[in-house]
Amino acid sequence: MKKNFLVKMLAIITISLMLPGLVSAQTDKSKRPSPAATATGKIGEATITIDYSSPSVRGRKIFGGLLPYGKTWRAGANAATVFQTDKDITVEGKKLPAGKYSFFATPGENEWTVFFNSETGQGGIKQNGEANMDPAKNVLSVVIKPKKLSDLTEKLTYSVMNNGIDLRWEYSDIFISIK
């Protein structure tokens, strides 16, 4: 009886000592393979902020491989990418009200469709591996022609420029005009 009690106490103490380390490892987002990143800047009077997780190529074929053409993607890793503007803007000639949106993309070999979705805070993918985007909540979608780059962009990178946003990864450059 005494031996069982000692074994149980030892197990409880061991778990108690290990638990804080396991919890902190789960919450330290900087140690993820796809760390959190933010791009921010001004376009006209609007302040644009894009919060995303930045995966690396790591020798993989990304577009048309890991991310099949024609399949909607969370435009980053981990949680869905978030696009925020503090003023109304025009995206590729279409009005987008000030607000916070999830940002998704459907890559294609010759054109991409990008979506601004009113639902935010959701995980990036569903259990079945599909993008966690409810199409009924799309506020705006635009079609973009991708540009092929000659140099590899290892980590997914967003940039806010004075006339739009730029998404670069692998050998693809997607520029979205914003006024």
Rosetta blueprint (number, residue, H / E / L):
1 M L
2 K H
3 K H
4 N H
5 F H
6 L H
7 V H
8 K H
9 M H
10 L H
11 A H
12 I H
13 I H
14 T H
15 I H
16 S H
17 L H
18 M H
19 L H
20 P H
21 G H
22 L H
23 V H
24 S H
25 A H
26 Q H
27 T H
28 D L
29 K H
30 S H
31 K H
32 R L
33 P L
34 S L
35 P L
36 A E
37 A E
38 T E
39 A E
40 T E
41 G E
42 K E
43 I E
44 G L
45 E L
46 A E
47 T E
48 I E
49 T E
50 I E
51 D E
52 Y E
53 S E
54 S L
55 P L
56 S E
57 V L
58 R L
59 G L
60 R L
61 K L
62 I L
63 F E
64 G L
65 G L
66 L L
67 L E
68 P L
69 Y L
70 G L
71 K L
72 T L
73 W E
74 R L
75 A L
76 G L
77 A L
78 N L
79 A E
80 A L
81 T E
82 V E
83 F E
84 Q E
85 T E
86 D L
87 K L
88 D L
89 I E
90 T E
91 V E
92 E L
93 G L
94 K E
95 K E
96 L E
97 P L
98 A L
99 G E
100 K E
101 Y E
102 S E
103 F E
104 F E
105 A E
106 T E
107 P L
108 G L
109 E L
110 N L
111 E L
112 W E
113 T E
114 V E
115 F E
116 F E
117 N E
118 S L
119 E L
120 T L
121 G L
122 Q L
123 G E
124 G L
125 I E
126 K L
127 Q L
128 N L
129 G L
130 E L
131 A E
132 N L
133 M L
134 D L
135 P H
136 A H
137 K H
138 N E
139 V E
140 L E
141 S E
142 V E
143 V E
144 I E
145 K L
146 P L
147 K E
148 K E
149 L E
150 S E
151 D E
152 L E
153 T E
154 E E
155 K E
156 L E
157 T E
158 Y E
159 S E
160 V E
161 M E
162 N L
163 N L
164 G E
165 I E
166 D E
167 L E
168 R E
169 W E
170 E E
171 Y E
172 S E
173 D E
174 I E
175 F E
176 I E
177 S E
178 I E
179 K L
